[in-house]
Amino acid sequence: MRKLYFFILLILITFPVLSQNRAYGDGEWFKFRVHYGFVTAGYATLQVNQENLKGKQVYHVVGEGKTTGMSRWFFKVEDNYESYIDKEKDIPYRFIRQIDEGGHTKDIQIDFDHVAKIAHIQNKKHDTSYVRTISPNVQDMVSAFYYLRNNLNMDAIVIGETVDLNMFFDKENFVFRVKFLGREKLETEFGKIATLKFRPYVQSGRVFKEKESLTVWVSDDDNKMPLLIKADLAVGSLKASLIEFKGLKNSFNIILD
């Protein structure tokens, strides 16, 4: 369950939704329902606020995920992820991960120095700190979502093409890869929506059936917001659906026919 919630939040906030226009701004907010069939397992939210960090204008993005109801009796999850993103350069200056997943806890802060290409990592739970080298143009798992919304051109991608992104998580660099599957009309809480369909690559094994077990739908408009995630698990399947939103920077279109 712990790995499952990590992957859900990872996809919600790092999925490469592609646009030439600025896709978000101050006050944007999303709420997702995580469910097995008709049973709600929990909720996840994303909030954007404009702030100042050490004299730099940034977007402070907060992602939270929590189990609810009976799911909380079996496995309590309270996750908090934050990123401070430069408003002009779309790069992260600070990343925070605070989690409590069935008693497994972490409290980590990472400060990025993109000039020196290093990350200063503080493990507040164990009162330790260390430095790691970072890849060029590296993103954290929150900032990546917003970087890709603003900097990749959806018109240039073709069905079957993959997109790679340099990411840094906890204390290591890795490449996050997704495949574009095409366009599809999707029934949602808000009506029928034109979407872009992707398949992220994940590690097969105890949680997922195979490395292509996730499918993600995002709105095919200038917002490029995630609408639905479907995960085929080793046992059963799970979905995360967008149920509420506010503060969109661009118009949101519903198919009327």
C-alpha positions in Angstrom: 0.0 0.0 0.0 2.9 2.4 0.8 4.4 2.0 -2.7 1.0 2.2 -4.3 0.3 5.7 -2.7 3.7 6.8 -3.8 3.1 5.9 -7.4 -0.3 7.6 -7.4 1.0 10.9 -6.1 4.0 10.6 -8.3 1.9 10.4 -11.4 -0.5 13.1 -10.3 2.3 15.6 -9.8 4.9 14.5 -12.4 3.0 13.4 -15.4 4.1 15.1 -18.6 1.2 17.1 -19.7 2.3 19.2 -22.7 1.6 22.8 -23.7 3.1 25.9 -25.4 1.2 28.3 -23.1 1.6 28.8 -19.3 -0.8 26.2 -18.0 -1.2 27.2 -14.4 -0.9 30.1 -11.9 -1.5 31.3 -8.4 -4.6 29.7 -6.8 -4.8 26.6 -8.9 -6.2 23.7 -6.9 -7.1 20.0 -7.7 -8.7 17.3 -5.6 -8.6 13.6 -6.6 -10.6 10.6 -5.3 -8.6 7.4 -5.0 -10.9 4.4 -5.2 -11.2 0.6 -5.7 -14.4 0.3 -7.7 -17.1 2.1 -5.7 -15.0 2.1 -2.4 -13.1 5.3 -1.7 -9.6 4.6 -0.3 -8.5 8.2 0.1 -8.0 11.6 -1.4 -5.1 13.7 -2.9 -4.9 17.4 -3.5 -2.6 19.9 -5.3 -2.4 23.6 -4.4 -0.4 26.4 -6.1 0.4 29.7 -4.3 2.7 32.5 -5.3 5.3 33.2 -2.7 8.9 34.6 -2.1 11.8 32.3 -1.2 15.0 34.0 -0.2 14.3 37.0 -2.4 13.1 34.9 -5.4 9.6 34.9 -6.7 8.3 31.3 -6.7 5.2 29.1 -7.0 4.9 27.1 -3.8 3.1 23.8 -4.8 1.8 21.5 -2.1 0.6 18.0 -2.8 -1.2 16.0 -0.1 -2.5 12.4 0.0 -4.6 10.7 2.8 -6.5 7.5 3.3 -10.0 7.8 4.6 -12.8 5.7 6.1 -12.3 2.0 6.6 -9.0 2.2 4.5 -7.5 4.3 7.3 -8.2 1.5 9.8 -6.2 -1.0 7.7 -3.4 1.4 6.5 -3.1 5.0 7.6 -1.5 7.4 5.0 -0.7 11.1 5.5 1.7 12.4 2.9 2.8 15.9 2.2 5.0 16.9 -0.7 6.1 20.5 -1.5 8.1 22.3 -4.1 9.3 25.9 -4.5 9.5 26.6 -8.3 11.1 29.6 -10.0 8.3 31.5 -11.7 10.4 32.3 -14.8 12.9 29.4 -15.1 10.5 26.6 -14.0 13.2 24.9 -11.9 12.9 23.8 -8.2 14.8 25.5 -5.4 13.4 23.4 -2.6 11.6 20.1 -2.2 9.9 18.8 1.0 8.7 15.3 1.7 6.9 14.5 4.9 5.1 11.2 5.1 3.5 8.8 7.5 2.5 5.6 5.7 1.4 2.8 8.1 3.9 4.0 10.6 6.7 4.4 8.1 7.8 8.0 8.4 10.1 10.4 6.6 10.9 14.1 6.9 13.3 15.3 4.1 14.1 18.7 2.7 16.2 19.1 -0.4 17.7 22.5 -1.5 18.8 22.6 -5.2 21.9 24.6 -6.4 21.5 24.4 -10.1 24.7 26.4 -10.8 26.9 24.1 -8.7 24.8 21.1 -9.8 24.4 19.8 -6.3 21.5 19.1 -3.9 21.7 19.8 -0.2 19.7 17.1 1.6 18.4 17.3 5.2 17.0 14.2 6.8 15.2 15.9 9.7 13.9 12.6 11.2 17.5 11.4 11.8 19.1 14.9 12.1 21.6 14.2 9.3 22.6 16.1 6.1 24.6 15.3 3.0 25.2 16.6 -0.5 24.6 14.8 -3.9 25.4 15.7 -7.5 22.3 16.4 -9.7 21.7 15.9 -13.4 21.3 18.9 -15.7 17.9 20.5 -15.7 16.8 18.2 -12.9 13.3 18.4 -11.4 11.8 17.1 -8.2 8.6 14.9 -8.3 6.4 17.9 -7.8 8.1 20.6 -10.0 8.3 18.1 -13.0 4.6 18.2 -13.5 4.5 22.0 -13.8 7.7 22.2 -15.8 6.4 19.9 -18.5 3.0 21.7 -18.6 4.8 24.9 -19.7 7.8 23.7 -21.7 6.9 20.7 -24.0 4.9 21.1 -27.2 2.1 18.5 -27.6 1.9 19.2 -31.3 5.4 17.8 -31.8 4.7 14.3 -30.2 3.4 11.3 -32.1 1.5 8.2 -31.0 4.0 5.7 -29.5 6.7 8.2 -28.8 8.2 8.3 -25.3 9.2 11.3 -23.2 12.1 11.2 -20.7 12.6 13.6 -17.7 15.6 13.9 -15.4 14.3 13.7 -11.8 15.9 13.7 -8.3 14.1 11.9 -5.5 15.4 11.4 -1.9 19.1 11.1 -2.7 19.4 9.9 -6.3 18.9 10.9 -9.9 16.7 8.8 -12.2 14.8 9.0 -15.5 11.0 9.1 -15.5 9.6 7.8 -18.9 6.1 7.8 -20.4 4.6 6.8 -23.7 2.0 8.8 -25.6 -1.0 6.6 -26.6 -3.1 9.1 -28.4 -6.3 11.1 -27.9 -9.6 9.9 -26.4 -13.0 11.3 -25.3 -13.4 10.5 -21.6 -16.6 10.6 -19.4 -15.8 12.5 -16.2 -17.5 14.1 -13.2 -17.8 17.2 -15.3 -19.0 15.7 -18.5 -17.3 14.3 -21.7 -13.8 15.7 -22.0 -11.2 15.6 -24.8 -8.1 14.0 -23.3 -4.5 12.9 -24.0 -3.7 9.4 -23.0 -0.4 8.2 -21.7 1.3 5.1 -20.2 4.1 5.6 -17.7 6.7 3.0 -17.2 6.7 1.5 -13.7 8.6 -1.4 -12.1 6.7 -4.7 -12.3 6.5 -7.0 -9.3 4.7 -7.0 -6.0 2.6 -3.9 -6.7 2.1 -3.7 -10.4 1.3 -6.6 -12.8 3.9 -5.3 -15.4 5.9 -2.2 -16.3 3.0 -0.8 -18.4 0.3 -1.2 -15.8 -0.6 2.5 -15.4 -2.7 4.6 -17.8 -3.2 8.3 -17.4 -5.7 10.7 -19.1 -5.1 14.5 -19.1 -7.2 17.3 -20.5 -6.4 18.1 -24.1 -6.5 21.9 -23.6 -4.2 24.7 -22.3 -4.6 23.5 -18.7 -3.4 19.9 -19.4 -4.7 18.8 -16.0 -4.8 15.1 -15.0 -8.4 13.7 -15.0 -8.0 9.9 -14.4 -5.3 7.4 -13.5 -6.0 3.7 -13.8 -3.6 1.1 -12.2 -3.6 -2.6 -12.8 -2.2 -4.1 -9.6 -0.9 -7.5 -8.8 -4.2 -7.9 -7.0 -7.2 -6.0 -8.5 -7.2 -2.5 -9.9 -7.3 1.1 -8.6 -8.4 4.5 -10.0 -7.7 8.1 -9.1 -10.3 10.6 -10.5 -10.4 14.4 -10.5 -13.5 15.4 -8.6 -13.0 19.1 -7.9 -10.9 22.0 -9.2 -10.6 25.8 -9.0 -8.3 28.6 -10.1 -7.6 27.4 -13.6 -5.6 29.8 -15.7 -7.3 28.8 -19.0 -10.8 27.8 -20.1 -11.9 24.2 -19.5 -13.9 22.7 -22.4 -16.7 20.1 -22.1 -17.8 18.2 -25.2 -21.5 18.9 -25.7 -22.4 16.5 -28.5 
